Amino acid sequence: MATKSANVLARVEPEIKAQAEEILSKLGIPASVAINALYKQIILTKSIPFSLSLPKEPVTLDAMTTTEFDAIMENGLGQAQTDQSRPVSEVMADLRQEIMQ
């Protein structure tokens, strides 16, 4: 069994620390265990074990040409006419996931 004698000193924003520790507490996991798990994943994957990228910017109406907008509307109309629709809850869930990636 490895001895746990090394310390990690890191400066983090107080609110971020509080929020993370509240979640870890609810999970019953001490911060030291979470940090140790992170370090082990870094070693195992030889990388940061999560994506480090800028969030995708959603396309806005201002960024579209009239032709692009018309094509999107025609596509939507065609889907509506052929009953290719989905519940709003599914669409919103997909949008949230897309924005968070």
ZINORWO-V564444 format. One record per residue. N is the residue number from 0. RES is the residue in three letters. SS is DSSP state (alpha for helix, beta for strand, coil for the rest). PHI is phi in whole degrees, 0 to 359 (999 if undefined). PSI is psi in degrees with one decimal (999 if undefined). Layout:
n=N res=RES ss=SS phi=PHI psi=PSI
n=N res=RES ss=SS phi=PHI psi=PSI
This chain:
n=0 res=MET ss=coil phi=999 psi=132.0
n=1 res=ALA ss=coil phi=288 psi=141.7
n=2 res=THR ss=coil phi=280 psi=141.2
n=3 res=LYS ss=coil phi=256 psi=80.9
n=4 res=SER ss=coil phi=240 psi=-6.4
n=5 res=ALA ss=coil phi=276 psi=141.5
n=6 res=ASN ss=coil phi=252 psi=149.9
n=7 res=VAL ss=coil phi=241 psi=126.7
n=8 res=LEU ss=coil phi=245 psi=118.9
n=9 res=ALA ss=coil phi=223 psi=139.4
n=10 res=ARG ss=coil phi=265 psi=126.2
n=11 res=VAL ss=coil phi=227 psi=159.8
n=12 res=GLU ss=coil phi=295 psi=133.4
n=13 res=PRO ss=alpha phi=305 psi=-40.8
n=14 res=GLU ss=alpha phi=292 psi=-38.8
n=15 res=ILE ss=alpha phi=296 psi=-45.2
n=16 res=LYS ss=alpha phi=301 psi=-46.6
n=17 res=ALA ss=alpha phi=298 psi=-45.0
n=18 res=GLN ss=alpha phi=296 psi=-45.5
n=19 res=ALA ss=alpha phi=296 psi=-44.0
n=20 res=GLU ss=alpha phi=292 psi=-30.2
n=21 res=GLU ss=alpha phi=295 psi=-43.6
n=22 res=ILE ss=alpha phi=294 psi=-45.3
n=23 res=LEU ss=alpha phi=299 psi=-38.8
n=24 res=SER ss=alpha phi=298 psi=-43.1
n=25 res=LYS ss=alpha phi=297 psi=-31.8
n=26 res=LEU ss=alpha phi=277 psi=-10.4
n=27 res=GLY ss=coil phi=75 psi=28.6
n=28 res=ILE ss=coil phi=242 psi=121.0
n=29 res=PRO ss=coil phi=293 psi=151.9
n=30 res=ALA ss=alpha phi=304 psi=-37.6
n=31 res=SER ss=alpha phi=298 psi=-35.4
n=32 res=VAL ss=alpha phi=291 psi=-41.2
n=33 res=ALA ss=alpha phi=296 psi=-43.1
n=34 res=ILE ss=alpha phi=295 psi=-42.6
n=35 res=ASN ss=alpha phi=299 psi=-41.4
n=36 res=ALA ss=alpha phi=296 psi=-40.7
n=37 res=LEU ss=alpha phi=300 psi=-48.8
n=38 res=TYR ss=alpha phi=300 psi=-40.9
n=39 res=LYS ss=alpha phi=296 psi=-39.0
n=40 res=GLN ss=alpha phi=293 psi=-37.9
n=41 res=ILE ss=alpha phi=300 psi=-43.7
n=42 res=ILE ss=alpha phi=294 psi=-47.0
n=43 res=LEU ss=alpha phi=298 psi=-44.4
n=44 res=THR ss=alpha phi=266 psi=-9.6
n=45 res=LYS ss=coil phi=54 psi=37.8
n=46 res=SER ss=coil phi=196 psi=175.1
n=47 res=ILE ss=coil phi=285 psi=128.2
n=48 res=PRO ss=coil phi=280 psi=27.1
n=49 res=PHE ss=coil phi=206 psi=161.6
n=50 res=SER ss=coil phi=290 psi=133.3
n=51 res=LEU ss=coil phi=244 psi=85.5
n=52 res=SER ss=coil phi=218 psi=159.0
n=53 res=LEU ss=coil phi=287 psi=142.0
n=54 res=PRO ss=coil phi=296 psi=148.8
n=55 res=LYS ss=coil phi=291 psi=136.8
n=56 res=GLU ss=coil phi=278 psi=126.5
n=57 res=PRO ss=coil phi=293 psi=147.0
n=58 res=VAL ss=coil phi=283 psi=127.3
n=59 res=THR ss=coil phi=255 psi=162.2
n=60 res=LEU ss=alpha phi=302 psi=-38.5
n=61 res=ASP ss=alpha phi=298 psi=-27.6
n=62 res=ALA ss=alpha phi=272 psi=-6.8
n=63 res=MET ss=coil phi=263 psi=149.9
n=64 res=THR ss=coil phi=277 psi=164.7
n=65 res=THR ss=alpha phi=300 psi=-38.8
n=66 res=THR ss=alpha phi=297 psi=-44.3
n=67 res=GLU ss=alpha phi=297 psi=-45.0
n=68 res=PHE ss=alpha phi=298 psi=-46.0
n=69 res=ASP ss=alpha phi=300 psi=-39.6
n=70 res=ALA ss=alpha phi=296 psi=-40.7
n=71 res=ILE ss=alpha phi=295 psi=-42.9
n=72 res=MET ss=alpha phi=294 psi=-40.5
n=73 res=GLU ss=alpha phi=297 psi=-41.8
n=74 res=ASN ss=alpha phi=299 psi=-46.1
n=75 res=GLY ss=alpha phi=298 psi=-41.8
n=76 res=LEU ss=alpha phi=298 psi=-44.7
n=77 res=GLY ss=alpha phi=299 psi=-40.5
n=78 res=GLN ss=alpha phi=294 psi=-41.2
n=79 res=ALA ss=alpha phi=296 psi=-41.1
n=80 res=GLN ss=alpha phi=292 psi=-27.0
n=81 res=THR ss=coil phi=257 psi=16.5
n=82 res=ASP ss=coil phi=57 psi=40.0
n=83 res=GLN ss=coil phi=260 psi=59.6
n=84 res=SER ss=coil phi=248 psi=165.4
n=85 res=ARG ss=coil phi=227 psi=157.5
n=86 res=PRO ss=coil phi=298 psi=145.3
n=87 res=VAL ss=alpha phi=304 psi=-38.2
n=88 res=SER ss=alpha phi=301 psi=-38.8
n=89 res=GLU ss=alpha phi=292 psi=-43.3
n=90 res=VAL ss=alpha phi=297 psi=-44.8
n=91 res=MET ss=alpha phi=296 psi=-39.7
n=92 res=ALA ss=alpha phi=298 psi=-42.8
n=93 res=ASP ss=alpha phi=297 psi=-42.6
n=94 res=LEU ss=alpha phi=297 psi=-44.0
n=95 res=ARG ss=alpha phi=299 psi=-43.8
n=96 res=GLN ss=alpha phi=296 psi=-42.0
n=97 res=GLU ss=alpha phi=296 psi=-41.5
n=98 res=ILE ss=alpha phi=293 psi=-34.9
n=99 res=MET ss=alpha phi=281 psi=-12.9
n=100 res=GLN ss=coil phi=282 psi=999
